[in-house]
């Protein structure tokens, strides 16, 4: 089974997607470099720009230095 990514858009937690679906969201401009993403094995939510290969280098580079945020891991309870 493909690993699931969770993401937040405009402060709203979205349902999990595969890595391929996450890339599609980024390429379509629906997922922004500043939106937060998380998957099992990552301690904290991170800006999407920190995930290598998700955005073209010139877009991701503007946010590459952003620090991870201290949000709790994803929970189905909202």
N, C-alpha and C positions, 0 to 999 in steps of 0.2 A: 504494500500500500504506500502511495506517495505521502510524503510528509505534508502536514497541513499547516498553513500559515494563517494567522489571525491578523486583522488589520483594523485600524480606526480611521474613519473619514469624518471630518468635521465634528470630532469628539464622540462619534457613535461607533460602538463596536460592531463589526460586521461578521457575518458567518464565515467559517473557515474556507479557504480555497487551497488548491494545489500550487506548487511553485510556478507551474506553467500559467495558471490562471492569474497569479499575482503579477507575473511579467506582462501578460496581456492587459491587465488593468493599468499598469505603469505606462506601457507603450501607447495606450488609448488616451492617456492623460487623465484618467479617472483617479488613479493613485498618484499623489504628489510626493516629491522627495521628502517633504516635511511630515507626511502622514506617518503614523506609528505602526510598526509591525512586530509580531512576536510568534515564536513557535517553541514547542517543547525543546528544552536543552539550552535555551537562551534565558539568562537570568532576568533580564528587564526588557520592556518594550524599547525599541530603537527606532530612530527615523528611517524611513524606507531607503533613503539615500545611502545608508551604511551597508546595505545588502549588495554585494558586488554583482554586477551584471544586470541589475534590475532597471537601471536608467542609463542612457548614453553618458559617457564620461563627462562631457561638458555640463550636463545638467547636474549629475550626482556630485561633481566636484565642488559645487557651490555650497553643499551641505555636509560634505565629508567629515568635517571636524566636529559636527554636532555630537554632544554627549548623550548617552542613553538616559532615558527617563525612568524614574523610580515609580512605576505603576505596578500593581500586583499582576501576576500572571492571569491569563484569560480565564474567566469563569462564565458558565452559561447563565448564571444569575446576573441580571442587569439592574 
